[in-house]
Amino acid sequence: MSRVLALWAVPRSTSTAFEWMMRQRGDRVCFHEPFGEAWYQGETPLWPRVTRESVRTPGLTLEGVFNRLVALAAETPVFIKDFPHYIASLWNDDFLSHFTHSFLIRDPAETIPSLHAHWPDFHEAEVGNPEQRMLFDRLVESTGTVPPVIDSGDLLEDPETVTRLWCEAVGIRFVPEAMTWSPGPRAEVSWWDGGAFHANLRKSAGLRRQRRDYPQVEALPERVRAIHDRMQPHYSHLRGHRIRL
């Protein structure tokens, strides 16, 4: 069985920049949050803020996305970047067996302010840390091995080393040339909101060392601070298993 190579991340974790690096390789078909599209705007969306006016895509379901990925992986290498909270309803041993699993984590002190800046009314169910931890723990328990975990902080500090270590961990070759690209439109990752979340990616020229400043958690509204506090233990748990530099 040919498995789909999956990077399970959380929103605002620099995961799309990592995905863009994977697209530069040219050796596999890459998908940007295919389960997310169904979760947000499929026939039966699970998005907690959905309204009657929300976009629906006829024929788009989580199960249909899974079936298409599995069928394609039987013909050619496939990579997806997606979020575990989109697929929690599908978890069973058969479903999970079709993926080579890896994880990208990021400190909620950085993801939560960024998410709040884009969506002040975001719902806690859109944050993703509890489901990311649950999926990780389930895989460890069922397989007896620890899936590769990389931390966004490490990735932004030393992109080449972290990417190389991740490639080794998931069994693919490291491609240095894929670490750089030209700034420009990113239509491939912009199915949601016209790509408002990917302004930094459009301006970028590669997966490079960088520092980003975010509002301090203490300055955020009480509701958002409370969500941060609930997410932090899940991040800390996975951080203890991250690939060390």
C-alpha positions in Angstrom: 0.0 0.0 0.0 1.3 3.4 -1.0 0.8 5.9 1.9 0.0 9.6 1.7 2.7 11.6 3.4 1.0 13.9 5.8 2.1 16.9 7.9 -0.5 17.4 10.6 -0.2 21.0 11.8 -2.4 23.7 13.5 -3.4 27.0 12.0 -0.8 29.8 11.9 2.1 27.4 12.4 4.1 28.3 9.3 2.8 25.1 7.8 1.9 26.6 4.4 5.5 27.8 4.0 6.6 24.2 4.6 4.0 23.0 2.2 5.3 25.4 -0.4 8.8 24.0 0.0 7.3 20.5 -0.7 5.7 21.9 -3.8 9.1 23.1 -5.1 10.5 19.6 -5.0 8.4 18.5 -8.0 8.4 14.8 -7.0 4.9 14.4 -5.6 1.4 15.8 -5.9 0.8 18.2 -3.0 -2.6 19.2 -1.5 -3.3 22.2 0.6 -5.7 21.3 3.5 -8.0 19.1 1.4 -9.9 17.9 4.5 -10.2 21.5 5.6 -12.1 22.5 2.5 -14.7 19.8 3.2 -14.8 20.7 6.9 -15.4 24.4 6.2 -17.5 24.3 3.0 -18.4 20.8 2.1 -21.9 19.4 1.7 -22.2 19.0 5.5 -19.6 21.4 7.0 -18.4 20.9 10.6 -17.2 24.4 11.0 -18.7 25.7 14.3 -19.3 29.2 12.9 -21.2 28.0 9.8 -24.3 29.9 8.8 -27.0 29.4 6.1 -25.1 31.9 3.9 -21.8 30.0 4.2 -20.3 28.6 1.0 -21.2 25.0 0.2 -19.5 22.8 -2.4 -21.8 20.1 -3.8 -20.4 16.7 -3.7 -17.5 17.7 -1.3 -17.2 15.4 1.7 -14.5 14.3 4.1 -15.0 10.7 3.0 -14.8 11.7 -0.6 -11.5 13.5 0.0 -10.0 10.5 1.7 -11.0 8.2 -1.1 -9.5 10.4 -3.7 -6.2 10.8 -1.9 -5.9 7.0 -1.4 -6.7 6.3 -5.0 -4.1 8.9 -6.2 -1.5 7.6 -3.8 -1.7 4.2 -5.5 -0.5 5.9 -8.7 2.0 8.6 -7.6 3.6 10.0 -4.4 1.2 12.3 -2.5 1.8 14.9 0.2 -0.8 16.8 2.2 -0.6 19.5 4.8 -3.7 19.5 7.0 -5.1 19.9 10.5 -6.1 16.9 12.7 -9.3 18.6 14.0 -10.7 18.4 10.5 -10.6 14.6 10.4 -11.3 13.6 14.0 -14.6 12.1 12.9 -12.8 9.7 10.5 -10.2 8.3 12.9 -10.0 4.6 12.9 -7.1 2.1 12.3 -7.9 1.6 8.6 -8.1 5.4 7.9 -4.8 6.1 9.7 -3.0 3.2 8.1 -3.1 5.0 4.8 -0.8 7.8 5.9 2.8 8.3 6.8 2.3 10.7 9.8 4.4 13.7 10.9 3.6 16.7 12.9 4.4 20.5 12.9 3.7 22.2 16.2 4.0 25.9 17.3 3.7 27.7 20.6 0.1 28.9 21.2 1.6 32.2 22.4 2.3 32.8 18.7 -0.5 31.0 16.9 -3.4 32.3 19.1 -2.5 36.0 18.6 -2.1 35.5 14.9 -5.4 33.6 14.6 -7.1 36.3 16.6 -5.7 39.0 14.4 -7.3 37.4 11.3 -10.5 36.1 13.0 -11.3 38.0 16.2 -14.4 35.8 16.5 -12.6 32.5 16.0 -14.1 29.5 17.7 -12.0 27.4 20.1 -12.8 24.3 17.9 -10.8 26.0 15.1 -7.5 26.1 17.1 -6.6 22.4 16.7 -4.2 21.7 19.5 -6.3 19.1 21.4 -6.9 17.1 18.3 -3.3 17.3 17.3 -2.2 15.9 20.6 -5.0 13.2 20.5 -3.9 12.0 17.1 -0.3 11.9 18.1 -1.0 9.9 21.3 -3.2 7.5 19.4 -0.5 6.8 16.9 2.1 6.3 19.6 -0.2 3.9 21.4 -1.2 1.9 18.3 2.2 1.7 16.7 4.6 1.8 19.6 6.7 4.4 17.7 6.8 8.2 17.9 5.9 10.0 14.7 8.3 12.8 13.7 7.5 16.1 15.3 9.0 19.4 14.3 8.6 22.7 16.1 8.0 25.9 14.1 10.3 27.8 16.4 13.1 25.4 15.4 12.1 25.6 11.8 12.3 29.4 11.7 15.6 29.3 13.5 17.3 26.7 11.3 15.1 25.8 8.3 17.7 23.7 6.4 18.6 21.5 9.4 15.0 21.0 10.5 13.8 20.2 7.0 16.7 17.8 6.4 16.0 16.0 9.7 12.3 15.8 8.8 13.1 14.4 5.4 15.2 11.7 7.0 12.5 10.9 9.5 9.8 10.4 6.9 12.1 8.6 4.4 12.4 11.0 1.6 15.5 12.7 0.2 16.3 16.3 1.2 16.2 18.7 -1.8 18.2 21.9 -1.0 16.9 23.6 -4.2 13.3 23.4 -2.8 14.2 25.8 0.1 14.0 28.9 -2.2 11.4 30.3 -4.6 10.3 33.6 -6.1 7.7 35.9 -4.5 4.4 35.9 -6.2 0.8 34.7 -6.2 -0.1 31.5 -4.4 -3.3 30.4 -6.0 -2.7 26.8 -5.1 -3.2 27.5 -1.3 -5.9 30.3 -1.6 -9.2 28.4 -1.7 -10.2 30.1 1.5 -10.9 33.8 1.7 -8.8 34.6 -1.3 -5.6 33.8 0.5 -5.8 36.4 3.2 -3.9 34.2 5.6 -0.9 33.8 3.2 0.3 37.4 2.6 3.7 36.6 4.1 4.1 33.6 1.9 3.3 35.7 -1.2 6.1 38.0 -0.3 8.6 35.3 0.7 11.5 34.0 -1.3 12.1 30.8 0.5 12.0 28.9 3.8 14.5 31.1 5.7 15.5 31.9 9.2 13.3 34.6 10.5 11.8 36.2 13.6 8.2 37.4 13.9 6.6 39.6 16.5 3.1 38.9 17.8 1.0 40.7 20.3 1.6 39.6 23.9 -1.0 37.1 25.1 -1.5 39.3 28.1 -2.8 42.1 25.8 -5.5 39.9 24.3 -9.1 39.7 25.3 -9.9 37.5 28.3 -11.7 34.9 26.2 -8.6 34.6 23.9 -6.2 34.4 26.9 -8.3 31.6 28.4 -8.1 29.6 25.1 -4.4 30.1 25.0 -4.1 28.7 28.5 -6.1 25.6 27.6 -4.0 25.0 24.4 -0.5 25.4 26.0 -0.4 21.9 27.8 -1.1 20.2 24.5 1.7 22.0 22.7 4.1 21.3 25.6 3.2 17.6 25.5 4.2 17.4 21.8 7.2 19.6 22.2 8.7 17.1 24.5 8.8 14.7 21.5 10.1 17.1 18.9 13.1 16.4 16.7 16.1 18.0 18.4 18.5 20.2 16.6 
